[in-house]
């Protein structure tokens, strides 16, 4: 059995999670503007740290298209829409199958 955690640690984790969700909101809104609705439904922001944005794509053909052909275009468009939160690297992760 795990030992109880101090309340301070628990609250710190909640505040960190809230901060990450706030950071992701801008990127999600930018993707809403950039990607067509049919593609947007298959992509979500996993995280952003130190100028690296990670998107999870749950469709293999869309993953291939975005990571192979549209990566730089998407990165540039996101940076145009969010100049205060620029990204230097856009990474894609194939997902979706483990959530079923």
N, C-alpha and C positions, 0 to 999 in steps of 0.2 A: 504494500500500500504506500502511495506517495505521501510525503509529509505536506502539511498545509503550507500554503504560500502566504507571505505577508500581504495585507490589503494593498499596501503601496505598490507592490509588484503587479498586482492585478490591475489597478487603476492605470499604471504606467503603460501596460499592454493595451488597454482600451484607448488611451489617448494616442498612442502610436498608430493604432489601426484607423482611428478617425482621421488622423493627419494624412495617412496614405490614401484613404478614400477621397479626401479633398483634392490631393494632387492628381488622382486619376480622373476626377470629374472633368477637368479641362480637356484632357486627352480623349475621353469618351465623347464629349461634345464636338471636338474637332473631327473625330472619325465619323460621327453622324453626318457631318457636312461633306466629307470627302467620299465616303463609300456609298454605293447604292444600298437601299434598304435590304435587298435580298442578300447581299454580301455582309452587311453590317450585323445581321442576325447571327452570323457564324463566327464573329470576332469579338473578343473582349480583352481589355487591358488587364494584364496580370500584375504588372508593377513597373515602377520607374525609379531608378536610382543612379545618381552620378551621370546623368545624361544618356542613360541607356533605357529605352522603352521596350518592354516585352509584351507582345500580343499573342494570345492563344487563339488558334483557328481550329474549329472542329470539323472542317471539311478538307480532305486531302487535295482535291483539285484546286480549291481556293488557296490553300496553303502554298501549293506549287506556284500558282500565279502571283500571289503577293510577295512571297519570299524570293522568287526567281526573276520576276520581271518588273514589279512595281515598288520594290523596297525603297529605292532612292526617291522616286516621285512622292510616295506617301510621307517619307521623312521630311522632304522639302515643304510639302503642303502643310504638314503639322506645324513646322517651324514658322511658316507664314502666318498661320492662325494663332499661334501661341508664342510670340517673340519673347515673352518674359519667362517661358519654360522651354528653351530650345533643347532638342535631343541631338546627340552626336551619332548615336547608333540605334537602329531599329532592328529588333530581333523577333523572330516568329517561332512559336512552339506549336506543334501539332498536338491537339488534345481532343477531349470530348468523349473518347471511348471508355475512359475509366470512370465516368460519372453515371453510367447506366446501371 
